[in-house]
Amino acid sequence: METLESLGEALETTDDIQSIVRTMKSLSAVSIHQFERAEEALTTFEDVIDQGLTALLHERRARGLPLPETMRGRSAREGLILVGSDRGLCGRYNDTAARFAADRIGGNTVTLAVIGARAAARIEALGRAPDRLFDLPGSVEGLSQTVQAVIVAVDTWTRDRDIGRVRLVHNRRKGQSMATPVERQLLPLPDAYLRRLAGAPWPGRGLPFFRMRPERLLSWLVQQRLYVVLYRALAEALASEHAMRLATMQNAESNIEERQEDLTAAYRQKRQETITRELLDVVAGFEAVGGRDA
């Protein structure tokens, strides 16, 4: 049976939880803005890389050369990278991404890398243990380090494991609070993307002159393009994670407010019952004392 003291303690605990939820909402809202700005900041750099590839492709076309190979070989062996989260309280965020990735794991998938411990646990529960696990950065400052680590790993896979294709799966924001999984091809660079750049007009009067060997320049541009795609994907994934967490916290806050209303009503009712009982005890005592005096 609930007492006045237990109801008061429950109200205090609910207030503490509400304070935590509000703090998490604020942190998620700030994080969403930071990761979206980080993604937008890459736009100029991405344009520079695209222009570099455009100049190189125009130069190749002038020499009658076809589109270049952007990987060492065309092996059927594949690598898949899944981006999830290291933290919970974000609904079905990891489950959605893990199931989407699991549906795309085929017989040629020889390497599975996961960014985020919780996503790794989810896809392992679906029957495929990851071959490599990367920590997910908790802030914008950690994005570059994670991206560089993944690029080094991808280079190792293509060199030592004869992997001819690398794909990436991650969540992207849909609306204000939903996350939808998407797939991107990291390597080789999609032919449609290369054809678009090869057919794009050069913005200046003449193509730029470069002294670096075309093969080395292509390799460098591909590495920079890979950096851009990975960085942007991680920023999108983290923004969607925080959007899901924000929605979860908003639902939690609504439930907490309902719980507070119920507890407050119960507390007031119990307090009124206590006061009434005490008054009745006083009246009964007074009448008992008055009866003996008579």
Secondary structure, 3 states (H helix, E strand, C coil): CCCHHHHHHHHHHHHHHHHHHHHHHHHHHHHHHHHHHHHHHCHHHHHHHHHHHHHHHHHHHHCCCCCCCCCCCCCCCEEEEEECCCCCCCCCHHHHHHHHHHCCCCCCEEEEEEECHHHHHHHHHCCCCCCEEECCCCCHHHHHHHHHHHHHHHHHHHHHCCCCEEEEEEEEEECCCEEEEEEEEEECCCHHHHHHHHHCCCCCCCCCCCCCCHHHHHHHHHHHHHHHHHHHHHHHHHHHHHHHHHHHHHHHHHHHHHHHHHHHHHHHHHHHHHHHHHHHHHHHHHHHHHHHHC
